């Protein structure tokens, strides 16, 4: 049967595939739109398999809080080139995934991929379809959700870095305080909220390194142990969020800044994703 421009445009609107890809799929399916969609999906799967070993180090990271401010999500969709990452359609696709995550609140990346993207495809299938359309490997590499009394998102310009922070109280000043802390997390990359959140292996390693350095400096074993504990405390101060000097006023720690904003205000959770 004859394939009209309207048929091609209809398929393009449904799939986002290129004009010639849509036309060829319609010719192959003899004008059957559903079959043509399947053909394009299979093409996407073939492209995905072909490009499976390629590096997908570019892409976009996006964080967003829900309208009620009590849930937030952060995710990274990787691609192969900066050219694709800056494409308006790619940005819109990432935003649609964020919207889906906020509406359904999946607990992890596998659960997110398994969600229905529309009435025909799961998100995982939609990503495969987009691989066929764009001709690049795409990977939903990271995803996290935070639910708290107040959740604040920060997206660094360029969408190569984003952070999400949960606070324990939704007071009037929490939004601005949360934004400041989210920017702190972006800049200083803490490893935990406080020293209680640092894993035992990291602590053991820091103590051993501190001892070894002290011994190399000529200190006795007994003195080296005391020096190592002092260095461990400095490590906590520099690398755990609440103990870090607040970047906007380094006379205060982040904990002191939050307490000055509202007594007892603190961080319940945070996430930081970066492409670099």
Secondary structure, DSSP 4 states (H G I P E B T S, - for coil): -PPPHHHHHHHHHHH---HHHHHHHHHHTTT-HHHHHHHHHHHHHHHHHHTTTS---EEEEEEEE-TTSSEEEEEEEEES-HHHHT-HHHHHHHHHHHHHHHHH--SSHHHHHTSBSSSS-BHHHHHHHHHHHH-S--EEEEEEEEESSEEEEEE-TTSSEEEEEEES---TTHHHHHHHHHHHHHHH--SBSSGGGS-HHHHHHHHHHHHHHHHHTT--HHHHHHHHHHHHHHHHHHHBGGGSEETTEEEEEHHHHHHHHSTT--EEEEEEEE--
